[in-house]
Amino acid sequence: MATPIISFRDFSFQYRAQKRPTLEHVNLDIMPGERVLIAGPSGSGKSTLGSCINGLIPSSFAGKVTGSLTVDGVDAPKAGIFALASHVGTVLQDPDGQFIGLTVGEDIAFALENDCVPQEQMRETTRRVAQMVGIEGHLGFAPHELSGGQKQRVSLAGVMVDQVKILLFDEPLANLDPATGKQAIELIDEIQKKTGTTVVIIEHRLEDVLWRSVDRIVLMDEGKIVADMRPDELLAGDLLARHGIREPLYVTALRYAGVEVRPEMRPARMATLALSDAQRQSVRTWFERTPAAPPPAERQPLLTVSGLSFGYTPERRTLEDVSFTIGRGEMISIVGRNGAGKSTLSKLICGFETPERGSMTLAGADIAALSIRERAQHIGYVMQNPNQMISKTMIADEVALGISRRGLSEAQIRERVEETLQICGLYPFRNWPISALSFGQKKRVTIASVLVMGPELIILDEPTAGQDFRHYTEIMEFLRGLNEKGVTVVMITHDMHLMLEYTPRALVFSDGRLIADKSAAAVLCDPELVERAALKETSLFDLAGDCGIAPPEAFVTRFIDTDREVRAHGG
């Protein structure tokens, strides 16, 4: 019998600053050449497990280790990070944090330079590895000139030059647009097939990782392994739902249609799913008997953008002739590939940049002459990373900052702040320091600091980035609640689930142009549009096709309506 390449035996780890262990009594064997997905909600211990495999624990993060961990024959806790680097290559969720060289070639060759490899051999190895990951045409480029997907390829090449036996990916999809995420999973699959390397992927976006097959899924919660199963077996049960991980949408749709999901149906991937004629009929029957939601009511225009054009330099056009209207009280997504102009559009709306051509009106009034501060009274902007927006120590002080210079009395300011904290679910923490909050709670503080200004429109950049399903749902239900109170909500997002579930309408951008303005379901059921905008077709589109349901967007809309109702009632 083969020897495991990674072996945890009754392994526990407790960070020095924590009261209880983050990992408890872990027993896990990973065999050479296996592809293993480690999934679990935030705080489950999955990233800590990864840090033990690559030696960051205990080398960089001190704590108490009990039990044993062997990685490629090495006693990992005693070996340390540098000894393990020749066995385990780690690709982080943020590739920018891994760049060292001034060019792609230098970055890939860095480990070889440290090992004093002769120059000719170094060049040959760098070329060979760059070719393997499809980046050979960019060796002279600076890292900042690359797209998100290309950066990830460089990071992968940089760890592969050491000919490591284990590749560890820590949330590889977190910062990528949907199409690039899909390519990243394809690349990992391709490299594993070419090299036979053992691949460990840490990720909570299960359906996206399962675009290509994995051998096992290890499910973690509260520092323990709660399941270690083949994907088909895990998806047939209810363990994912019980531990806060979203199952693939097509699996949920089958359950709504009364189809019993069994391992022999091979439900782990839509591409392998085998349905009988009777099961397809069940899906069709469910679709036909589920009533369609009424069409949305006509809304009064709030923000109107006409012929907007902008470029950071005369040669580089970022937005070209963009026109659209957002109605009062809408909840809308702005989607498209990285670099399509989405964030630039929000900067123009908020007044951080000035358009070269075109006009914008808010509630019928031209906003061109309004300063950033004046616009902020009507339009709120929430950045992706809450830490970039916070400047005060205490929660109440941070929320009060925006209105402190409006000539209000202290009592009026306190009343406004407390009212906003109530709305945002932060009132019990009003006297807390911000440093004591979770990432999701900090996000709410930044939203509260914008909301206290009384804006009619809030723009949020990637509101759920890096959040597991439970925290994602908390943030989005909170935003839906704000929307129901009359606040117009616009979200820039790469999350196709978010777009489908929460925003009936989507604006789609590609190369600085608005290429579609239609329902979210219609966007993700249009293969040509999906390709142009670097999106990812929903698996519900494929399920509708397999079951002979047309038009597929009607099936997708019906599913989203049902799912929303089920979750609203805690089902």
C-alpha positions in Angstrom: 0.0 0.0 0.0 1.3 3.5 -0.9 2.6 5.8 1.8 0.6 9.0 2.4 2.5 12.2 1.2 0.6 14.2 3.9 -0.3 12.5 7.2 -1.9 14.1 10.2 -2.1 11.9 13.3 -4.2 13.1 16.3 -3.0 16.6 15.4 -4.0 19.7 17.3 -2.9 23.3 17.2 -3.6 26.2 19.4 -2.5 29.7 18.5 -0.7 31.4 21.4 -3.3 34.2 21.5 -6.3 31.9 21.5 -8.1 30.3 24.5 -8.9 27.0 22.7 -7.4 25.0 19.9 -8.1 26.0 16.2 -7.4 22.4 15.1 -8.5 19.5 17.3 -7.5 15.8 16.9 -7.2 15.9 13.1 -6.5 12.5 11.4 -6.0 12.8 7.7 -4.0 11.0 5.0 -3.5 12.5 1.5 -1.9 10.1 -1.0 0.6 11.0 -3.7 -1.1 12.5 -6.8 -4.5 13.0 -5.2 -6.6 16.1 -5.7 -8.2 17.1 -2.4 -10.6 20.0 -1.7 -10.6 21.3 1.9 -13.9 23.2 2.5 -15.5 24.7 5.5 -17.1 28.0 6.7 -15.0 30.9 7.9 -13.2 30.0 11.2 -13.5 26.3 10.6 -9.7 25.8 10.6 -9.2 25.1 6.9 -6.6 27.8 6.4 -4.8 26.9 9.6 -4.6 23.3 8.3 -3.0 24.6 5.1 -0.5 26.7 7.1 0.5 23.5 9.0 1.2 21.7 5.7 3.4 24.5 4.2 5.2 25.2 7.5 3.9 28.7 8.2 2.7 27.0 11.5 4.6 27.0 13.7 7.5 28.9 12.0 5.5 32.2 11.4 2.5 31.7 13.7 3.5 30.5 17.1 1.4 28.1 19.1 1.1 24.7 20.8 1.3 21.6 18.5 0.3 18.1 19.7 0.2 14.9 17.7 2.2 14.5 14.5 2.3 15.8 10.9 4.4 14.3 8.2 4.8 16.0 4.8 6.7 14.1 2.1 8.6 12.2 4.7 9.5 15.3 6.7 8.4 16.0 10.3 6.6 19.3 9.4 6.4 21.1 12.7 10.1 20.6 13.4 11.3 21.1 9.8 10.1 24.7 9.5 9.0 26.8 6.5 12.3 26.9 4.5 12.8 23.2 4.6 9.2 22.5 3.6 9.4 25.0 0.7 11.2 22.4 -1.5 8.3 20.0 -0.9 5.2 22.3 -0.9 4.5 25.1 -3.2 1.8 27.6 -2.0 -0.2 29.8 -4.2 -2.0 32.5 -2.2 -5.4 34.1 -2.9 -3.7 37.4 -3.5 -0.9 36.9 -6.1 0.3 40.5 -5.6 1.5 39.4 -2.1 3.9 36.8 -3.7 5.7 39.0 -6.3 9.4 39.7 -5.7 10.9 40.2 -9.2 10.6 43.3 -11.4 9.6 41.1 -14.3 7.7 37.9 -14.7 10.9 36.1 -15.7 12.8 37.4 -12.6 9.9 36.4 -10.4 9.7 32.8 -11.7 13.5 32.4 -11.4 13.8 33.8 -7.8 14.0 30.4 -6.1 16.5 29.2 -8.7 18.7 32.2 -8.0 18.6 31.5 -4.2 19.8 27.9 -5.0 22.7 29.4 -7.1 21.5 27.5 -10.3 23.8 28.3 -13.3 22.3 31.0 -15.5 21.8 28.9 -18.6 20.0 26.2 -16.7 18.0 28.9 -14.9 16.8 30.4 -18.1 15.9 27.0 -19.6 13.9 26.0 -16.4 12.2 29.4 -16.3 11.1 29.1 -20.0 10.0 25.5 -19.5 7.8 26.2 -16.5 6.4 29.4 -18.0 5.4 27.4 -21.1 3.7 24.8 -18.8 1.5 27.5 -17.2 0.9 29.4 -20.5 2.8 32.6 -19.6 5.9 32.2 -21.8 4.9 35.3 -23.9 5.0 37.6 -20.9 8.5 36.9 -19.4 9.6 40.5 -19.9 6.4 42.1 -18.5 6.2 43.8 -15.1 3.8 41.9 -12.7 1.5 45.0 -12.5 0.9 44.8 -16.3 -0.8 41.4 -16.0 -4.4 40.5 -15.5 -5.6 38.6 -12.3 -5.5 35.3 -14.1 -2.0 35.9 -15.5 -0.7 36.9 -12.1 -2.0 33.6 -10.7 -0.1 31.7 -13.5 3.1 33.5 -12.6 2.6 32.6 -8.9 2.1 29.0 -9.9 5.2 29.0 -12.1 7.3 30.5 -9.2 6.6 27.6 -6.9 6.8 24.9 -9.7 10.5 25.7 -10.5 11.4 23.9 -7.3 9.7 20.7 -8.7 7.6 20.5 -5.6 5.6 17.3 -5.0 2.6 19.2 -3.4 0.8 22.3 -4.6 -1.3 24.1 -2.0 -3.9 26.6 -3.2 -5.4 28.9 -0.6 -8.7 30.3 -1.8 -7.4 30.7 -5.4 -10.8 32.1 -6.7 -11.2 34.9 -4.2 -10.0 37.8 -6.4 -10.8 36.5 -9.9 -13.6 37.3 -12.3 -15.8 34.3 -13.0 -14.2 33.3 -16.3 -10.7 33.7 -15.0 -11.7 31.6 -11.9 -12.9 28.9 -14.3 -9.6 29.1 -16.2 -7.6 28.8 -12.9 -9.4 25.6 -12.0 -8.7 24.3 -15.6 -5.0 25.2 -15.2 -4.7 23.4 -11.8 -6.3 20.4 -13.4 -4.0 20.5 -16.5 -0.8 20.9 -14.3 -1.8 18.1 -12.1 -2.3 15.8 -15.1 1.0 16.8 -16.6 3.1 16.5 -13.5 1.3 14.0 -11.2 1.7 16.6 -8.3 -0.5 16.2 -5.2 -3.0 19.1 -5.2 -4.7 20.5 -2.1 -7.2 23.3 -2.7 -8.7 25.3 0.2 -11.9 27.0 -0.9 -15.5 27.4 0.2 -16.8 28.1 -3.4 -17.6 24.4 -4.0 -19.4 24.5 -7.3 -16.6 26.6 -8.9 -13.9 24.2 -7.8 -15.9 21.2 -9.0 -15.8 22.6 -12.6 -13.0 20.0 -12.7 -13.0 16.8 -10.7 -11.4 16.2 -7.3 -10.8 12.9 -5.6 -12.1 13.8 -2.2 -13.7 16.7 -0.3 -12.6 17.2 3.3 -15.2 19.2 5.2 -14.1 21.1 8.3 -16.0 22.9 11.0 -14.9 24.2 14.4 -11.4 22.8 14.0 -12.5 19.2 13.3 -12.9 17.1 10.2 -16.6 16.4 9.9 -16.5 14.6 6.5 -13.9 13.1 4.2 -15.8 11.7 1.2 -15.9 11.4 -2.5 -17.7 14.4 -4.0 -20.6 12.4 -5.3 -21.3 10.9 -1.9 -21.0 14.3 -0.1 -23.3 16.0 -2.5 -26.0 13.4 -2.1 -26.3 14.1 1.6 -27.1 17.1 3.7 -23.7 17.7 5.4 -22.8 20.7 3.3 -26.0 22.5 4.2 -25.6 21.6 7.9 -22.1 23.1 8.0 -22.8 26.3 6.1 -21.4 25.5 2.7 -23.5 26.1 -0.4 -24.1 23.1 -2.6 -24.2 23.5 -6.4 -27.3 25.3 -7.6 -28.4 22.5 -9.9 -28.4 20.1 -6.9 -30.6 22.4 -4.9 -32.9 22.7 -7.9 -33.2 18.9 -8.1 -34.2 18.8 -4.4 -36.8 21.5 -5.0 -38.2 19.4 -7.8 -38.5 16.4 -5.5 -35.7 14.4 -7.1 -33.7 12.3 -4.6 -30.0 13.0 -5.2 -28.0 9.8 -5.0 -24.3 9.1 -5.4 -24.8 6.9 -8.5 -26.3 10.0 -10.3 -22.8 11.5 -10.2 -24.0 14.8 -8.9 -20.6 16.3 -8.2 -20.4 18.0 -11.6 -23.2 19.1 -14.0 -21.1 17.6 -16.8 -21.3 14.1 -15.3 -24.9 14.3 -13.8 -27.0 11.4 -15.1 -30.7 11.9 -14.9 -33.4 9.4 -15.8 -36.3 10.5 -18.0 -38.6 10.3 -14.9 -36.3 12.7 -13.0 -36.2 15.1 -16.0 -40.0 15.0 -16.0 -40.1 15.8 -12.3 -38.0 18.9 -12.9 -40.3 20.0 -15.8 -43.4 19.4 -13.7 -41.9 21.5 -10.9 -41.1 24.3 -13.3 -44.6 24.3 -14.9 -46.5 24.3 -11.6 -44.3 27.0 -9.9 -46.0 30.4 -10.6 -43.9 33.1 -12.3 -43.3 36.2 -10.2 -45.2 39.4 -11.4 -43.1 41.8 -13.5 -41.3 44.5 -11.5 -43.2 47.8 -11.2 -42.2 50.8 -13.2 -39.8 53.0 -11.1 -39.1 56.7 -11.1 -35.6 57.5 -12.4 -33.0 58.3 -9.8 -29.6 58.3 -11.5 -29.3 58.9 -15.2 -26.0 58.6 -17.0 -25.8 59.8 -20.7 -22.9 59.4 -23.1 -20.3 59.1 -20.4 -16.6 58.8 -21.6 -13.4 58.8 -19.7 -9.7 57.8 -20.0 -6.9 58.0 -17.5 -4.5 58.9 -20.4 -5.4 60.2 -24.0 -4.3 56.8 -25.4 -6.1 54.6 -22.8 -9.9 54.8 -23.0 -11.5 53.3 -19.8 -15.2 54.1 -20.6 -16.8 55.0 -23.9 -20.2 56.4 -24.5 -22.0 54.8 -21.5 -25.7 55.5 -21.0 -28.2 54.0 -18.5 -30.9 54.9 -15.9 -31.2 53.4 -12.4 -34.7 53.7 -10.9 -35.4 54.8 -7.3 -35.4 51.8 -5.0 -33.7 49.4 -7.4 -31.2 46.8 -6.4 -28.8 46.3 -9.3 -25.5 44.6 -10.2 -22.6 45.9 -12.3 -20.6 43.0 -13.7 -17.8 42.3 -16.2 -14.2 41.2 -16.5 -11.4 42.8 -14.4 -10.5 46.1 -16.1 -13.8 46.5 -17.9 -14.4 50.0 -16.3 -16.8 49.1 -13.5 -14.8 50.7 -10.6 -14.0 53.7 -12.8 -17.7 54.3 -13.4 -18.3 54.4 -9.6 -15.5 56.9 -9.2 -17.1 59.2 -11.9 -20.5 58.9 -10.2 -19.0 59.8 -6.8 -17.0 62.7 -8.2 -13.5 61.2 -7.6 -12.8 61.5 -11.3 -14.2 64.0 -13.9 -15.7 62.7 -17.1 -14.4 64.0 -20.5 -17.8 63.8 -22.1 -21.4 63.0 -21.1 -23.7 64.0 -18.2 -25.1 62.6 -15.0 -28.3 63.6 -13.2 -29.6 62.6 -9.8 -33.4 62.9 -9.3 -33.4 65.1 -12.4 -30.7 67.5 -11.2 -27.3 67.8 -13.0 -24.5 66.8 -10.5 -21.5 68.0 -12.5 -21.0 71.1 -10.4 -21.3 69.2 -7.0 -18.1 68.5 -5.0 -17.2 65.1 -3.7 -18.5 66.2 -0.3 -21.8 67.5 -1.7 -22.3 64.3 -3.7 -21.6 62.2 -0.6 -24.8 63.6 1.0 -26.8 61.8 -1.8 -24.5 59.0 -3.0 -22.6 56.6 -0.6 -19.6 54.5 -1.7 -18.4 51.4 0.2 -15.0 50.0 -0.7 -14.3 46.3 -0.9 -11.9 46.3 2.1 -13.4 48.0 5.2 -10.0 48.6 6.7 -9.3 51.1 3.9 -12.3 53.2 5.0 -12.0 53.2 8.8 -10.1 56.0 10.5 -11.5 56.0 14.1 -10.9 53.6 17.0 -14.5 53.3 18.3 -17.6 52.3 16.3 -19.8 55.2 17.3 -17.0 57.8 16.5 -16.5 56.2 13.0 -20.2 56.3 12.2 -20.5 59.9 13.5 -17.5 61.2 11.4 -19.5 62.0 8.2 -22.1 64.1 9.9 -19.9 65.8 12.5 -19.5 68.9 10.4 -23.1 69.4 9.4 -23.9 71.9 12.1 -25.9 69.4 14.2 -25.9 69.4 18.0 -24.3 66.5 19.9 -27.7 65.2 20.8 -28.8 65.2 17.2 -25.6 63.5 16.1 -26.0 60.8 18.8 -29.6 60.2 17.8 -28.7 59.8 14.1 -25.8 57.5 14.9 -27.8 55.3 17.3 -30.7 55.0 14.8 -28.2 54.0 12.0 -26.5 51.5 14.3 -29.9 49.9 15.1 -30.6 49.5 11.3 -27.2 48.0 10.8 -27.5 45.5 13.7 -24.6 47.2 15.5 -26.3 48.9 18.4 -25.2 46.4 21.0 -21.6 47.1 20.0 -21.8 50.9 19.9 -19.2 51.3 22.6 -16.8 48.7 21.2 -13.5 49.3 19.5 -13.6 48.5 15.8 -10.6 46.2 16.2 -12.8 43.8 18.2 -15.1 43.2 15.3 -15.1 40.5 12.6 -14.5 41.4 8.9 -18.2 41.2 8.2 -19.0 43.4 11.2 -16.4 46.0 10.0 -18.1 45.9 6.6 -21.4 46.9 8.4 -19.6 49.7 10.2 -18.4 51.2 6.8 -22.0 50.8 5.5 -23.3 52.5 8.6 -20.8 55.4 8.2 -22.2 56.0 4.7 -25.9 55.3 5.6 -25.9 57.9 8.4 -25.4 60.6 5.8 -28.9 59.8 4.4 -27.9 58.9 0.9 -30.5 58.0 -1.8 -28.0 55.7 -3.5 -25.3 53.3 -2.1 -22.6 51.8 -4.4 -20.8 48.8 -2.9 -17.6 47.3 -4.4 -17.6 43.5 -4.0 -19.7 43.5 -0.8 -19.3 39.7 -0.2 -15.7 39.1 -1.4 -14.0 36.4 0.7 -17.2 35.6 2.7 -18.5 32.1 3.3 -22.1 31.3 2.7 -23.4 32.3 6.2 -21.6 35.7 6.2 -22.5 36.3 2.6 -26.2 35.7 3.4 -26.0 38.0 6.5 -24.5 40.9 4.5 -26.8 40.5 1.5 -30.0 40.1 3.7 -28.9 43.3 5.5 -28.5 45.1 2.2 -31.9 43.8 1.0 -33.4 45.2 4.2 -31.9 48.6 3.5 -33.3 48.4 -0.1 -36.7 47.6 1.2 -36.5 50.8 3.4 -36.1 52.8 0.1 -32.3 52.9 -0.4 -31.2 52.3 -4.0 -28.4 49.7 -3.9 -25.8 49.2 -6.7 -23.2 46.4 -6.4 -20.1 45.9 -8.4 -19.5 42.2 -8.2 -17.8 39.1 -9.6 -20.2 36.9 -7.7 -22.7 35.3 -10.1 -24.8 33.8 -7.3 -25.2 37.3 -5.7 -26.2 38.8 -9.1 -28.8 36.0 -9.6 -30.2 36.0 -6.1 -30.4 39.6 -5.1 -30.4 41.8 -8.2 -33.2 41.5 -10.7 -31.3 43.6 -13.2 -27.6 43.7 -14.3 -25.5 46.2 -16.2 -22.8 44.2 -18.1 -19.5 45.9 -19.1 -16.7 44.8 -21.5 -13.7 46.9 -22.6 -15.2 50.1 -21.3 -18.6 49.8 -22.9 -22.0 48.9 -21.6 -22.8 45.8 -23.7 -26.0 44.6 -21.9 -28.7 45.9 -19.6 -31.1 43.1 -18.8 -32.3 40.7 -16.1 -29.6 38.8 -14.2 -31.2 35.5 -15.4 -31.1 36.5 -19.0 -27.4 37.6 -18.7 -26.3 34.2 -17.4 -28.4 32.3 -20.0 -26.7 34.1 -22.9 -23.5 32.1 -23.9 -22.2 34.9 -26.2 -22.6 37.6 -23.6 -21.1 35.4 -20.9 -18.0 34.9 -23.0 -17.7 38.6 -24.0 -17.9 39.8 -20.4 -15.8 37.0 -18.8 -18.8 35.8 -16.7 -19.7 32.2 -16.1 -23.0 30.5 -17.2 -25.1 29.3 -14.3 -25.4 25.6 -14.0 -29.1 26.1 -13.9 -28.9 27.0 -17.6 -27.4 23.6 -18.3 -30.0 21.8 -16.1 -32.8 23.5 -18.0 -31.2 22.4 -21.3 -30.8 18.8 -20.1 -34.5 18.7 -19.0 -35.8 20.3 -22.3 -37.0 23.5 -20.5 -37.2 26.7 -22.6 -36.5 29.5 -22.3 -33.8 28.7 -19.7 -34.0 32.2 -18.1 -37.6 31.5 -17.1 -36.4 28.3 -15.3 -33.5 30.3 -13.6 -35.9 33.0 -12.5 -38.4 30.4 -11.1 -35.5 28.8 -9.1 -34.3 32.1 -7.6 -37.8 33.0 -6.6 -38.3 29.6 -4.9 -34.9 29.7 -3.2 -35.5 33.1 -1.8 -38.8 32.0 -0.3 -37.4 28.9 1.2 -34.4 30.7 2.8 -36.7 33.5 4.0 -38.7 30.9 5.9 -35.6 29.1 7.2 -36.1 26.1 5.0 
